Amino acid sequence: MTELQFIGMVFESFIIIIAVILLTLVYLKYTQKKHRLTLTLFFIFLNYTLAILFSWLSKVLVLYSGIEYIYNNTLPDPQTLESWILFRITDFRISFVFLALAIFFSYILKVNVFEKGYNKLLRIIIFVYTIFILMYTILIYQRGNTLLDVFAFLFIFVFMAAIYIPFFVRAFQAYKSTENETFKNAFLSLALMSIAFILIPLNFFVDRLLILLGGPGFSVFYFLAWIFGILGMLGAYFGYIRPKSTA
């Protein structure tokens, strides 16, 4: 298991480097153009990057912190504020928080790109569901209970699908309806971004199910999740943010 943790840490180190480079490029683009949609994409990318960072930190803590109760499940939870925080980092709950926030900002992006304004009822539903996920992620936790983690991934996946499937549909419709090559590429990149981001929690969900069925974790689905995250960020940057006429 330690070897798998180390492989995951090294893999996520490279993912974080790529994500930080993209995040910097997006921010520089925003400082040049002061475009509100670019700023929204920056916050989306920032939260995905923080989700990856805390996933990486969870492995660093297990491998190098020297805190025995983190990596030795036979030791009892000391039930201190420190252990409360550390367990939520090592079991990816803090990463879930940033995934939920990234989806929330994606909803804002969808409305600003494709809608004339917010649907009041839908906005309330999205806000309430975001709060629900954040509270579940932080408060509904039991050490070693993989089933609770599976539900957390499932709630995130439902949220992703509810936001990104309509996002994909609208982006693809816009791609088909415009003749401008630059805008076609921009809308296509947003459509591909939405599919890539949906696949993040889906792959994590499958990985957790495999753990629930007795697997050691860190299956190919675990690594695919963050690969799709980076592909979504790359697509949005090169297709939507980088071209001068769209961002």
NUNUMAR-663640 format. One record per residue (C-alpha): residue number from 1; residue in one letter; z, x, y. Coordinates in Angstrom, 1 decimal, decimal comma. Example, Ala and Ser with C-alpha at 12.3 -4.5 7.8 and 13.67 -1.06 7.14 Angstrom:
// residues 2
+-----+---------+--------+--------+--------+
: num : residuo :     pz :     px :     py :
+-----+---------+--------+--------+--------+
:   1 :       A :    7,8 :   12,3 :   -4,5 :
:   2 :       S :    7,1 :   13,7 :   -1,1 :
+-----+---------+--------+--------+--------+
//
This chain:
// residues 247
+-----+---------+--------+--------+--------+
: num : residuo :     pz :     px :     py :
+-----+---------+--------+--------+--------+
:   1 :       M :    0,0 :    0,0 :    0,0 :
:   2 :       T :    0,8 :    2,9 :    2,3 :
:   3 :       E :   -2,7 :    4,3 :    1,7 :
:   4 :       L :   -4,2 :    0,9 :    2,6 :
:   5 :       Q :   -2,1 :    0,8 :    5,8 :
:   6 :       F :   -3,4 :    4,3 :    6,8 :
:   7 :       I :   -7,0 :    3,3 :    6,1 :
:   8 :       G :   -6,5 :    0,2 :    8,2 :
:   9 :       M :   -4,9 :    2,2 :   11,0 :
:  10 :       V :   -7,8 :    4,7 :   11,2 :
:  11 :       F :  -10,4 :    1,9 :   11,0 :
:  12 :       E :   -8,7 :    0,0 :   13,9 :
:  13 :       S :   -8,4 :    3,2 :   15,9 :
:  14 :       F :  -12,2 :    3,4 :   16,1 :
:  15 :       I :  -12,5 :   -0,3 :   16,8 :
:  16 :       I :  -10,0 :    0,0 :   19,7 :
:  17 :       I :  -12,0 :    2,9 :   21,2 :
:  18 :       I :  -15,2 :    0,8 :   21,1 :
:  19 :       A :  -13,4 :   -2,2 :   22,5 :
:  20 :       V :  -11,8 :   -0,2 :   25,4 :
:  21 :       I :  -15,2 :    1,3 :   26,3 :
:  22 :       L :  -16,7 :   -2,2 :   26,5 :
:  23 :       L :  -13,7 :   -3,5 :   28,4 :
:  24 :       T :  -14,1 :   -0,8 :   31,0 :
:  25 :       L :  -17,8 :   -1,4 :   31,3 :
:  26 :       V :  -17,2 :   -5,2 :   31,8 :
:  27 :       Y :  -14,6 :   -4,5 :   34,5 :
:  28 :       L :  -16,9 :   -2,1 :   36,3 :
:  29 :       K :  -19,6 :   -4,7 :   36,2 :
:  30 :       Y :  -17,2 :   -7,2 :   37,7 :
:  31 :       T :  -16,2 :   -4,8 :   40,5 :
:  32 :       Q :  -19,9 :   -4,5 :   41,4 :
:  33 :       K :  -20,8 :   -8,1 :   41,3 :
:  34 :       K :  -17,6 :  -10,1 :   41,7 :
:  35 :       H :  -19,1 :  -12,6 :   39,4 :
:  36 :       R :  -16,5 :  -15,2 :   38,2 :
:  37 :       L :  -18,1 :  -15,6 :   34,7 :
:  38 :       T :  -18,0 :  -11,8 :   34,2 :
:  39 :       L :  -14,2 :  -11,9 :   35,0 :
:  40 :       T :  -13,7 :  -14,7 :   32,5 :
:  41 :       L :  -15,5 :  -12,6 :   29,9 :
:  42 :       F :  -13,3 :   -9,6 :   30,8 :
:  43 :       F :  -10,2 :  -11,7 :   30,1 :
:  44 :       I :  -11,7 :  -12,8 :   26,8 :
:  45 :       F :  -12,5 :   -9,2 :   25,8 :
:  46 :       L :   -9,0 :   -8,1 :   27,1 :
:  47 :       N :   -7,2 :  -10,5 :   24,8 :
:  48 :       Y :   -9,3 :   -9,6 :   21,8 :
:  49 :       T :   -8,6 :   -5,9 :   22,5 :
:  50 :       L :   -4,9 :   -6,5 :   22,7 :
:  51 :       A :   -5,0 :   -8,4 :   19,4 :
:  52 :       I :   -6,6 :   -5,4 :   17,8 :
:  53 :       L :   -4,2 :   -3,1 :   19,5 :
:  54 :       F :   -1,1 :   -4,9 :   18,2 :
:  55 :       S :   -2,7 :   -5,1 :   14,7 :
:  56 :       W :   -3,1 :   -1,3 :   14,9 :
:  57 :       L :    0,5 :   -0,9 :   16,2 :
:  58 :       S :    1,8 :   -2,9 :   13,2 :
:  59 :       K :    0,4 :   -0,2 :   10,9 :
:  60 :       V :    1,8 :    2,6 :   13,1 :
:  61 :       L :    5,2 :    1,1 :   12,9 :
:  62 :       V :    5,1 :    0,7 :    9,1 :
:  63 :       L :    3,8 :    4,3 :    8,6 :
:  64 :       Y :    5,6 :    6,3 :   11,2 :
:  65 :       S :    8,5 :    4,4 :   12,9 :
:  66 :       G :   11,1 :    5,4 :   10,2 :
:  67 :       I :   12,7 :    2,0 :   10,5 :
:  68 :       E :   13,5 :    1,3 :    6,9 :
:  69 :       Y :   13,8 :   -2,5 :    7,0 :
:  70 :       I :   10,1 :   -2,7 :    8,2 :
:  71 :       Y :    8,5 :   -1,1 :    5,3 :
:  72 :       N :   11,2 :   -1,8 :    2,6 :
:  73 :       N :   11,2 :   -5,5 :    1,9 :
:  74 :       T :   14,3 :   -5,2 :   -0,3 :
:  75 :       L :   16,4 :   -4,5 :    2,8 :
:  76 :       P :   17,8 :   -7,5 :    4,6 :
:  77 :       D :   16,7 :   -8,5 :    8,1 :
:  78 :       P :   19,3 :   -7,2 :   10,5 :
:  79 :       Q :   18,6 :  -10,2 :   12,7 :
:  80 :       T :   18,6 :   -8,4 :   16,0 :
:  81 :       L :   16,3 :   -8,8 :   18,9 :
:  82 :       E :   14,6 :   -5,6 :   17,9 :
:  83 :       S :   13,9 :   -6,8 :   14,4 :
:  84 :       W :   12,8 :  -10,2 :   15,7 :
:  85 :       I :   10,1 :   -8,5 :   17,8 :
:  86 :       L :    9,1 :   -5,8 :   15,3 :
:  87 :       F :    8,6 :   -8,3 :   12,4 :
:  88 :       R :    6,3 :  -10,4 :   14,6 :
:  89 :       I :    4,3 :   -7,2 :   15,4 :
:  90 :       T :    4,1 :   -6,0 :   11,9 :
:  91 :       D :    3,2 :   -9,4 :   10,5 :
:  92 :       F :    0,4 :   -9,8 :   13,1 :
:  93 :       R :    2,0 :  -12,7 :   14,9 :
:  94 :       I :    1,6 :  -11,0 :   18,3 :
:  95 :       S :   -2,1 :  -10,5 :   17,5 :
:  96 :       F :   -2,3 :  -14,2 :   16,9 :
:  97 :       V :   -1,0 :  -14,8 :   20,4 :
:  98 :       F :   -3,8 :  -12,8 :   21,9 :
:  99 :       L :   -6,4 :  -14,4 :   19,7 :
: 100 :       A :   -5,3 :  -17,9 :   20,9 :
: 101 :       L :   -5,4 :  -16,7 :   24,5 :
: 102 :       A :   -8,9 :  -15,3 :   24,0 :
: 103 :       I :  -10,1 :  -18,7 :   22,6 :
: 104 :       F :   -8,5 :  -20,5 :   25,6 :
: 105 :       F :  -10,4 :  -18,3 :   28,0 :
: 106 :       S :  -13,6 :  -18,9 :   25,9 :
: 107 :       Y :  -13,1 :  -22,6 :   26,6 :
: 108 :       I :  -13,0 :  -21,9 :   30,3 :
: 109 :       L :  -16,2 :  -19,8 :   30,0 :
: 110 :       K :  -17,9 :  -22,6 :   28,1 :
: 111 :       V :  -17,1 :  -25,2 :   30,8 :
: 112 :       N :  -18,2 :  -22,9 :   33,6 :
: 113 :       V :  -21,5 :  -21,9 :   32,0 :
: 114 :       F :  -22,6 :  -25,2 :   30,4 :
: 115 :       E :  -20,6 :  -28,1 :   31,9 :
: 116 :       K :  -20,5 :  -29,7 :   35,4 :
: 117 :       G :  -16,7 :  -29,9 :   35,2 :
: 118 :       Y :  -13,7 :  -30,3 :   33,0 :
: 119 :       N :  -13,2 :  -33,4 :   30,8 :
: 120 :       K :   -9,7 :  -34,3 :   31,7 :
: 121 :       L :   -8,6 :  -35,6 :   28,3 :
: 122 :       L :  -10,2 :  -32,6 :   26,5 :
: 123 :       R :   -8,6 :  -30,1 :   28,9 :
: 124 :       I :   -5,2 :  -31,6 :   28,1 :
: 125 :       I :   -5,9 :  -31,5 :   24,3 :
: 126 :       I :   -7,0 :  -27,8 :   24,5 :
: 127 :       F :   -3,9 :  -26,9 :   26,6 :
: 128 :       V :   -1,5 :  -28,7 :   24,3 :
: 129 :       Y :   -3,1 :  -27,1 :   21,2 :
: 130 :       T :   -2,9 :  -23,7 :   22,8 :
: 131 :       I :    0,8 :  -24,1 :   23,4 :
: 132 :       F :    1,3 :  -25,4 :   19,8 :
: 133 :       I :   -0,4 :  -22,3 :   18,4 :
: 134 :       L :    1,6 :  -20,0 :   20,6 :
: 135 :       M :    4,9 :  -21,7 :   19,6 :
: 136 :       Y :    4,0 :  -21,8 :   15,9 :
: 137 :       T :    3,0 :  -18,2 :   16,0 :
: 138 :       I :    6,2 :  -17,0 :   17,6 :
: 139 :       L :    8,8 :  -19,4 :   16,3 :
: 140 :       I :    7,6 :  -20,6 :   12,8 :
: 141 :       Y :    8,1 :  -17,3 :   10,9 :
: 142 :       Q :    9,8 :  -16,3 :    7,7 :
: 143 :       R :    9,7 :  -12,7 :    6,5 :
: 144 :       G :    7,5 :  -12,3 :    3,4 :
: 145 :       N :    6,3 :  -15,9 :    3,6 :
: 146 :       T :    2,5 :  -15,5 :    3,3 :
: 147 :       L :    1,9 :  -19,2 :    3,2 :
: 148 :       L :    3,1 :  -19,5 :    6,8 :
: 149 :       D :    0,7 :  -16,8 :    7,8 :
: 150 :       V :   -2,1 :  -18,6 :    6,1 :
: 151 :       F :   -1,3 :  -21,7 :    8,1 :
: 152 :       A :   -1,3 :  -19,6 :   11,3 :
: 153 :       F :   -4,7 :  -18,2 :   10,5 :
: 154 :       L :   -5,9 :  -21,7 :    9,7 :
: 155 :       F :   -4,7 :  -23,1 :   13,0 :
: 156 :       I :   -6,4 :  -20,3 :   14,8 :
: 157 :       F :   -9,6 :  -20,9 :   12,9 :
: 158 :       V :   -9,6 :  -24,6 :   13,7 :
: 159 :       F :   -9,2 :  -23,7 :   17,4 :
: 160 :       M :  -12,0 :  -21,2 :   17,2 :
: 161 :       A :  -14,3 :  -23,7 :   15,5 :
: 162 :       A :  -13,5 :  -26,4 :   18,0 :
: 163 :       I :  -14,4 :  -24,2 :   20,9 :
: 164 :       Y :  -17,1 :  -21,9 :   19,6 :
: 165 :       I :  -19,2 :  -24,4 :   17,5 :
: 166 :       P :  -20,0 :  -26,5 :   20,6 :
: 167 :       F :  -20,3 :  -23,2 :   22,6 :
: 168 :       F :  -22,9 :  -22,1 :   20,0 :
: 169 :       V :  -24,8 :  -25,4 :   20,2 :
: 170 :       R :  -25,0 :  -25,4 :   24,0 :
: 171 :       A :  -26,0 :  -21,7 :   24,2 :
: 172 :       F :  -28,7 :  -22,1 :   21,5 :
: 173 :       Q :  -30,0 :  -25,2 :   23,3 :
: 174 :       A :  -30,2 :  -23,3 :   26,5 :
: 175 :       Y :  -31,9 :  -20,4 :   24,8 :
: 176 :       K :  -34,6 :  -22,8 :   23,4 :
: 177 :       S :  -35,1 :  -24,6 :   26,7 :
: 178 :       T :  -35,6 :  -21,7 :   29,1 :
: 179 :       E :  -38,8 :  -19,6 :   29,5 :
: 180 :       N :  -37,2 :  -16,8 :   31,4 :
: 181 :       E :  -36,9 :  -13,9 :   29,1 :
: 182 :       T :  -33,7 :  -12,5 :   30,7 :
: 183 :       F :  -31,9 :  -15,8 :   30,5 :
: 184 :       K :  -33,2 :  -16,4 :   26,9 :
: 185 :       N :  -31,5 :  -13,1 :   25,9 :
: 186 :       A :  -28,4 :  -14,0 :   27,8 :
: 187 :       F :  -28,0 :  -17,4 :   26,1 :
: 188 :       L :  -28,9 :  -16,0 :   22,7 :
: 189 :       S :  -26,2 :  -13,3 :   23,1 :
: 190 :       L :  -23,6 :  -15,9 :   23,9 :
: 191 :       A :  -24,7 :  -18,0 :   20,9 :
: 192 :       L :  -24,3 :  -14,9 :   18,6 :
: 193 :       M :  -21,0 :  -14,0 :   20,3 :
: 194 :       S :  -19,6 :  -17,5 :   19,4 :
: 195 :       I :  -20,6 :  -17,1 :   15,7 :
: 196 :       A :  -19,2 :  -13,6 :   15,5 :
: 197 :       F :  -15,8 :  -14,7 :   17,0 :
: 198 :       I :  -15,6 :  -17,7 :   14,6 :
: 199 :       L :  -15,9 :  -15,2 :   11,8 :
: 200 :       I :  -12,8 :  -13,2 :   12,9 :
: 201 :       P :  -10,1 :  -15,7 :   11,8 :
: 202 :       L :  -12,2 :  -16,9 :    8,9 :
: 203 :       N :  -12,3 :  -13,5 :    7,4 :
: 204 :       F :   -8,5 :  -13,0 :    8,1 :
: 205 :       F :   -7,9 :  -16,4 :    6,5 :
: 206 :       V :   -9,7 :  -15,4 :    3,3 :
: 207 :       D :   -7,9 :  -12,1 :    3,3 :
: 208 :       R :   -4,5 :  -13,9 :    3,5 :
: 209 :       L :   -5,5 :  -16,3 :    0,7 :
: 210 :       L :   -6,3 :  -13,3 :   -1,5 :
: 211 :       I :   -2,8 :  -11,9 :   -0,8 :
: 212 :       L :   -1,4 :  -15,4 :   -1,6 :
: 213 :       L :   -3,2 :  -15,2 :   -5,0 :
: 214 :       G :   -1,7 :  -11,8 :   -5,7 :
: 215 :       G :   -4,0 :   -9,3 :   -4,0 :
: 216 :       P :   -2,7 :   -6,2 :   -2,2 :
: 217 :       G :   -4,3 :   -7,1 :    1,2 :
: 218 :       F :   -6,7 :   -5,1 :    3,3 :
: 219 :       S :   -9,7 :   -6,6 :    1,4 :
: 220 :       V :  -13,2 :   -6,2 :    2,7 :
: 221 :       F :  -12,7 :   -9,4 :    4,7 :
: 222 :       Y :   -9,9 :   -7,8 :    6,7 :
: 223 :       F :  -12,3 :   -5,1 :    7,9 :
: 224 :       L :  -15,1 :   -7,5 :    8,5 :
: 225 :       A :  -13,0 :   -9,6 :   10,9 :
: 226 :       W :  -12,7 :   -6,8 :   13,5 :
: 227 :       I :  -16,3 :   -5,7 :   12,9 :
: 228 :       F :  -17,5 :   -9,2 :   13,9 :
: 229 :       G :  -15,2 :   -9,1 :   16,9 :
: 230 :       I :  -16,8 :   -5,9 :   18,1 :
: 231 :       L :  -20,3 :   -7,3 :   17,4 :
: 232 :       G :  -19,5 :  -10,4 :   19,4 :
: 233 :       M :  -18,3 :   -8,2 :   22,4 :
: 234 :       L :  -21,4 :   -5,9 :   22,1 :
: 235 :       G :  -23,8 :   -8,9 :   22,0 :
: 236 :       A :  -22,2 :  -10,5 :   25,1 :
: 237 :       Y :  -22,1 :   -7,3 :   27,0 :
: 238 :       F :  -25,7 :   -6,2 :   26,4 :
: 239 :       G :  -27,2 :   -9,7 :   26,5 :
: 240 :       Y :  -25,3 :  -11,5 :   29,1 :
: 241 :       I :  -23,2 :   -9,1 :   31,3 :
: 242 :       R :  -25,3 :   -6,0 :   31,6 :
: 243 :       P :  -28,6 :   -7,6 :   32,8 :
: 244 :       K :  -28,6 :   -7,8 :   36,6 :
: 245 :       S :  -29,9 :  -11,3 :   36,9 :
: 246 :       T :  -27,2 :  -12,9 :   34,7 :
: 247 :       A :  -24,0 :  -11,1 :   35,7 :
+-----+---------+--------+--------+--------+
//
